[in-house]
Amino acid sequence: MKKIICIGECSLNIVLDPSGRPLGSMPGGRVTNAAAILAASHDSRVLIASEVSADPVGDILADYLSGHGVDITSLDRFTEGRTPVNIFTAPDADSQPVSLTRYEQYPDEGFDIIWPRIDEGDIVLFGGFYALDSRMRPRLSRFLSHCVERKALLIYLPGFLPQQAPRITHVMPAIFENLEISDAVIARSEDLKYIFGTDSPEESYRNHIDFYCRSLIAINPDARTIDYYSGNGSSSARIPEQQCRTMLWNAGAVAGVVSAVISHAVTPGTLAEPSAVIRDTILDAAVSSAAQAIKNISCLWQHIS
């Protein structure tokens, strides 16, 4: 049976009201939540390769993942530092942006992960700042190269917080290296804008991504669509507005893409020249999975994306 290996940051999101009073908390990160969704809804073995501190926040995240059926054998529990916390402050009005304050304390040396075995056909989902940071990138790059050699299918999520890379030019070489080894890319429109400087996901694909990777699934909440761009055509699927503005819908969409890849025996060769049927199938699965994920959204404070 194929395995799903998810590589990305584990963090805790805390949401405050406009007066600074805490409303609630939940695990953060698309990779983390996608891993939990996949493990709870899919027969495949799901593993996460990440790190959290041996602190109470780290315990919350480790329990969340294992409670959903994720294999945390490759979750490193470091002792010198603190698990990242993202504090979101809800705005007074809908027209105002959400305020984000981030706290993290990673050790200078870390990412001491026991990498899982990779077999042909396994799915490797990776991304965020983990795929760029100088502290962890050397080990991750070697592992990803090994995944390519072992004929795994690689899916890259290039998004990260602007606070983590104040000068995008510093990490662009790593982004292009990640694109080159990937079979598919899943990106939010705001991430593409930040990285490539264009409001159009299609322009980002045609001008920057297509040369390296032939499949881009672009999640565009402003247009309320998920779009699939490839070298031989494009497809689009609508997302209901109420679904686009919750904390789990991105992770749900990512999990849907991965599920479709496994369920329909999609290969790297398929993603290099995806047919209209494959594009539509993957988009339908993304929309369906996102809709299923937000059924677990029960509190108003979770409607902050």
N, C-alpha and C positions, 0 to 999 in steps of 0.2 A: 504494500500500500504506500502511495506517495506521502511524503511528509511535507509540512508547511513550516518553514523556518522564518520567524519574524525577528528582524534586527532593528531596534530603535530605542529611543529614550523612554524610560518610565518616569512619570511625574504625577503630582497630585494637583488638581485644580480646586481652588477655593473661590467661591463667588460671594461678594459683598454687595449690599444694597447701596444706593447713592449716599447714605449716611455713614457708611463704613461698618454696618452690622453684618455679621456672617449669615448667609442664607443656606449654605450647604457646601459639600465637597464631593468630588468623584475623581477617579483616575483619569489622567490626561494622556494625550498622545494618540495619533491615528494608528500607529503600529500596535501600541499596547491594547487599545480597544478593539482593533480589528482582530488581533490574536484571540481575545476573549470571545468575540462574536463567532469566529470560525470554530473554535474549540467546542463551544456550546451547541453549535448547529451543524457540524460536519463530522463525518466518520473518520476523516484523516487525522493523523497525529499532528498536533500543533505544538511547536516549541518556540520559546522566546529567548533570544540571546541579547542580554542587556545587563544593567547593573542598578542596584539600589543600595542605600546604606543600611547597615544593621541598626536602624533606628525605628521608632514607631511608625513614621510615614512609610518607610520601606516595608514594614510588616503589613501595612494596609494594602500596599500594591502587590506584594507576593501572595497574600491571602486572596486578593481579588482574582489574580490570574489562575492560581491553582484551584480556586473555587469554581471557576468556569471550565476547568479541564485542561488548562495549558500546562505543558511540561516545563517546569522552571529549573531543570537541571543546569541549564546554561545561563541562569540569572546569578550574577556575581553579587555577593553581599559585602561591600567594602566597609571598613571600620573607621577610616580617616576621612570624614566629610559628612555631608548631609544630602538626603534625597531631594531633588528639585521640587520646588513648590511654585505654582503660578497663581497669583491672586488677581482675579478679575473683579473690577468694580463696575456695577451696572450704571448706565448713564441716567440722568434725570429725565431725558427726553429721547424718543426714538431716533431723532435726527443726529444725536451725539454718538461718538464712537465709544466702544467699551475700553476702559482703561486697564492696562495689564502691568503688573509688577512681578518680577521674577526673582526668586531666591534659589541659589544653588551653591554647593560647595563640593566639587569633585576633588578627589586626591590628585596630586601632581602626576602620579603614576598609577595606572589602574587598567580597567577594561580587561581584567584577568579572567577571561571567559574560557570555559571548557567548551570548545566548538563541537557541535553535533556532527555525526557522520552524514555525509552527503551521498545520495545515490541518484542515478540517472532518473530524470523525470520529477525530482523533488522541486518544490516551489520555494524560492527565496525572496521574501518581501523585505526590503531595506530602505532606509532613507532618513530624512530629518538631518539635524546637525551631526548625528552620529556618523554619517557618511562623509563628513567634511572635516571634523575637528582633528587637529594635529596630534592630540593626545591618544586618540584611538584609531585614527585612519590607517597607520602602517599595518597593524594587525588585521584590521577589517579588510584592507585591500588584498592582503595575501589570502585571506579566507575566501573572498569573492572570486579571486582568480582560480582558486581550487574548485569553487562551485562551477565555474565555466568549464574547467577541465573535466569535471565529473558529469557534465551535460545536464545540469540543473537549469530550470527556467527562472530568470531573474526579473523581478518587478521593482522599479525604483520610484520612490516618493521623494521628490526633490525639495519639498517645502520645509521651512524652518523659521523660527522667530527672528525678525530683524535685529532684536537685541543681541542675538548670538553671533551675528556677523555684520558689524557696523560698516565694513567696507566690502561690498560684494565682490570686488575685483580680486580680493585675496583668495576667495574660494572657487572662482570660476574654473580654474584648471581641474580641480577635483570634481566639480559638477559635470564637466565634459567627459572626464574619465569614467564616471559612473554611468552616464548616458551611453557611452560606447560599449560597455559590457552588458547592458540591459536589453531584455527582449520586449519590455513594455514599460511605459512611464505613466504614472497616475499623479496628476498635479492639480491643485486648485488654481483658479484664474488669478487670484491675488498673488500667489507664489510665482507664477509665470511672469506677472507684471513686475514684481520686485527683482527677479533674476534677469529677465531679458529686456525690461523697459518698454513693453508694449501692452496695450489694453486688450489686444486680440489674441486669444489662445491659438487661433489658426496661424497667425503670423509667427508666433513663437515656434510653432511646429515647423512651418515651411522654412523659416529663416535660420533656425538654430538646432532643432531636435532631429528633424528628418534625416540629416546626414549621418547621425549616429545611431538612432533608434527609429524603427518604422511605425511604431504604434504608440500614440499618445491618447490617453483618456483624460479629458480636461473637465473638471468639476467647476461649474460656473454658477454660483448661487444668485448673482445679480440677474443673469438671464434665465435662471431657473431651468438650466439644462445640464446634462452630461453629454459631452461631445467626444466622438471617437474619430481621430484623424490618422490616416494611414497613407502610404504611398500610392495606393490604388483606389482611394475614395474616402468618404467620410460619412458618418451617421450621427444622429442626434436623438436624445430622449428627454422628455420633459419631466421635471420634478415639481410636485406641488409646493407652493410657497411655504406652507406651514412646516414642511419637512426640511427645508433648506436652512432654517434658523434654529437648529437645536445642536447640542454639544456632541451628539453621537452620529449625526447623519453622514459626515465625511467618513468616519470609520466604517459605518455600515456599507457605504458605497464601495469602499476598498475591499471589504470582505466579500461583497457580491462579485466583484471582478475575479478575485482569487477562486471563489467557489465555481464560477463558470469555467475558468481555465481547467480546473480539475474535472468537473463533471462532464465536460465535452471533449476531454482528451486533447486540449489545445497544446501545441508544441511551439518551440521557438520558430520553426519554419512556418507554422500557421500565422504567427504574429508578424512575421516579416512581410507577408502578403495576405492580410486577413480579408476574407470575402465579406460581402454585405451581410450575409447570414450570420457569420461569426461576430461581426461588429454589433449587429442588433441583439444577438444573444447575450453578449457580454454587457451591453448597456441595460438590457431588460433585467438581468440579474443584479446589476448595481442598484437600480431604482428599487427593485423588490426588497433587496437586503437592507437598504437604507430605511425603507418604510417599516420593515420589521424591527430594526434597531430602535427606532424612536417610539415604538410601543412601550419600551421600558422607561421612557421619559414621563415622569409623573409630577414634576415640580416646575413652577413657572421659572425659577432661577436657572433651570437647565436649558432654557431657550435663549442662550447666549452663545453665538457661534464665533 
